[in-house]
Amino acid sequence: MVMNLGFHLTALYLTAVGPPMRQFPNELVCILPQKGKNINVFGLLNANGKQLFTFDVEGSIKAEFVISAIETFIAKINKPTVLILDNAKIHHAKI
């Protein structure tokens, strides 16, 4: 049996949107965006959606991180596997 995997990247932002406040009926509350730390998550999901492998990093995801995550993943699997990557420009790196 071959395990087919796809991957996805997402970012989680760790900055709170502001101090706790009360909003009264019909009162407009404005919350300005703030820059802060973020965590990016690289995930591998099998074709039937029953296995998810995640790897996270604070800051930007670089090619070296993706290669390291895939190498870590390879060490955990025990059957033939196909990793599906599309040809998007952001998925190319010269190392």
Secondary structure as the mmCIF struct_conf table of DSSP 4:
data_model
#
loop_
_struct_conf.conf_type_id
_struct_conf.id
_struct_conf.beg_label_comp_id
_struct_conf.beg_label_asym_id
_struct_conf.beg_label_seq_id
_struct_conf.end_label_comp_id
_struct_conf.end_label_asym_id
_struct_conf.end_label_seq_id
STRN STRN1 MET A 3 TYR A 13
BEND BEND1 VAL A 17 PRO A 19
TURN_TY1_P TURN_TY1_P1 PRO A 25 ASN A 26
STRN STRN2 ASN A 38 ASN A 46
TURN_TY1_P TURN_TY1_P2 ALA A 47 ASN A 48
BEND BEND2 GLY A 49 GLY A 49
STRN STRN3 LEU A 52 GLU A 58
BEND BEND3 GLY A 59 GLY A 59
HELX_RH_AL_P HELX_RH_AL_P1 ALA A 63 LYS A 76
BEND BEND4 LYS A 79 LYS A 79
STRN STRN4 THR A 81 LEU A 83
HELX_RH_3T_P HELX_RH_3T_P1 LYS A 89 HIS A 91
#
